[in-house]
Amino acid sequence: MALIDAPDRETGDAAAAPPPGLGELFVAFAKMSLAGFGGVLVWARQAIVDRHRWMTAEEFNETFALCHFLPGPNIVNLSVVFGSRFRGIPGAIVAFAGLLGPPVLIVTVLAVLYARYGEIEVLRRVLAGVSCAAIGLLLAVVFKMLVPLLRRREPVALALFAGVFVAVGVLRLPMPWVLAAAVPLSIGASFMLRRRAA
């Protein structure tokens, strides 16, 4: 699969590609959205980091982390933040349109078809298989995003990661409360680590 075979930029040593133009932004995000069965994050990371080399793995993780703290779907936030980073407001609009335009058209057609034929047993089995593949892709990209954090071997960052995972994933605490505690702790820890490194 291209997700595994593509060269990686975990350390950021490879030469960065030139910034994308508006047309390139639209096409790239449209391809991500059309490939993103079960979630676009997998394909967004592959395209931005591995294929086009527009960001390093760490830059992508930092940008995606920012998008978690903004209201709205994370991947939509990523398209707006990424587009505006390279091409300003027009870039944000174009990346957003590329991400949402094609799926909206396809889902509208599929909704009409599903309303008519959704009770067919074969269709239900196909959808169950697609959902399993989507979970596998999501786990693969989570692991790839975790690698730069593990390579730095910063115990504070790993402790914060583990704490948030346990709080939300295991203890089922409300995400807003966990983020309200984790964000200031993360910012403070990052500030102290940079001061110590300087």
N, C-alpha and C positions, 0 to 999 in steps of 0.2 A: 504494500500500500504506500502511496506517495507520502503519507504522513510520517511513516517510519523511515523511508528511504531518503527523504530530502535532506540535504546538508543542513547542519544546525549552526546557529550563531550564539551559543550559550554564553560565550565569553565576550562577544562583541569585537573579536579581532578581525573579522572579515571586513573588507571594504564596503562601506555603505553605498547603496544604490542612490542615484539622483532622485530628488523628490518627484512624486507622481503628478502628472497633469490632471486637469478636471475630467477629461474623457477616460483616462486610465483609472482614476478613482472610481468613477461610476461603473466601469466594466469589472474592476476587481471586486467591488462590493456586491455587484449583481451576481457574479460567479459564486461568491461565498454564500449568498442567500439561496441560490439555486442548488448548491451542493449540500447545504446544511440541513439534511433530514435529521430531526431530533435535536437540533441546536447548531448554531453558526460558529460558536467559539472555536471548535476544532479547526474549521476551515479558515477562520479569520487568522488564527495564529500561524497556521501553515503558510498562508498567502503572505502575510505581513512580515513574518520573521524568516521563514525558510525559503520561500520562492522568490519574492521581490526584494527581500533584504532592506526594507524601509525602516525597520527598527531592530535593535538587538533583543534577545530574549528578556533581559532585565528591563529594558525600556517598555516592552510590551506588558510585562507583569505590572510595572508601576502605573502605566496608563490604564490597564484593566482594573487595578486596585482603586484608582481614582473613580472609575465609572461605577464601582460598587456603592460608593457613597453619594452618588447623585440619584435623584428620583427617576424612576422609569426603568425599562429593561436594560440590563447591562450592555448587551451587544449593540443596541440602538445608541446608547450613550457613547460606546466605543467608536461607532461610525462618525458621530458628530465631533467628538474630541479629536479623532485621528484626522478627519478631513480638514478641520479648522487649524490643526497644527501645521499642515503643509500648505494649504491654500486659503486660509481664512474662512470667512463666512460662506463664500461660494463653494469652497471645498466641503464644508460641513453639510451644506444643502445637497450637493451632488452625491456624497457618500451615503447620506441618509436616504435619498431617492433610490440609489442603486441597491441598497440593502432591503428596502421595503417594497419598492415598486413591483418587481417580478413576482415575489411570493403573494402579494395581495391579489394580483390577477389570477394566479394559479389556485389559491385557496378559495376564491370566489367561485370559480368553475367547479372545484372539487366539492365544495359545500352543496352546490346544487345537485351534483351526482350522488353524493353521500345521502342526502335527504331522500333520494329516490331509491337507491340500491344498497343502503347501509346495513340492511338485515341479512345480506348474503353471508353465509358461514365462511366461504373461502376468503372473502375480503377481510373478515375479522382476524383470520389466521395470518394473513399477510401483514396486517397492521401490528399484530403481536410480534412477528419476526423483525419488523422494522424498528420497533421500540427496543428490542434487545441489542440490535446493532448500534443504535443511538447511544445507549448506555455505555457500551464498549468504547465508542469513540470519545465520549466525554471523559471516561476514566483515563484514556490514553493522553489526552491533552492536559488533564490535571497533573498527571505525573510529569509531563514535559515542562509545565510551568513551575513545578516544585524543584526541579533539578538545579536551577541557579541558586535557589535559597539553600539547598543542601550543600552545594559546592562552597559557598562562603563560610559555612560552619559557624554561623553566629548563634550562640546558644539563646540569646534574648529573642531573636526573630523566630527561632524554632519553637521556643517556649510559648510565644504569643500565638503562633500558628496552631500548636497543639491545644492551647487553651480555648481558642475560638472554635476549633473543630469539636472538642468535647462539649463545650457549652451549647452549641447549636445542633450538632449532629447526634450527640448522645443524650445530653440532658434536656434537649428540646426547649431551651430557654428562648424567649422572644428575640428575634434578630435585632430590632432597634435598640434594646437594652444592652445586648452584647456589643454592638457597634459603638454605643455611647461610651462604654468602658474601654473597648479595644482601640479605638481611634486615638484618643489622647495618649494611651500607653505606647502605641506604635510610634507616634510622632515624637514623644519624649525619648523613647529608646533610640530612635534613629538619630535624633539631635545629639544625644550623649555619645553614641558610637562615633559619629563624625567628629565631634570635638576631641574625643580620645585619639582618633586616627591622625588628626591635625596636630 
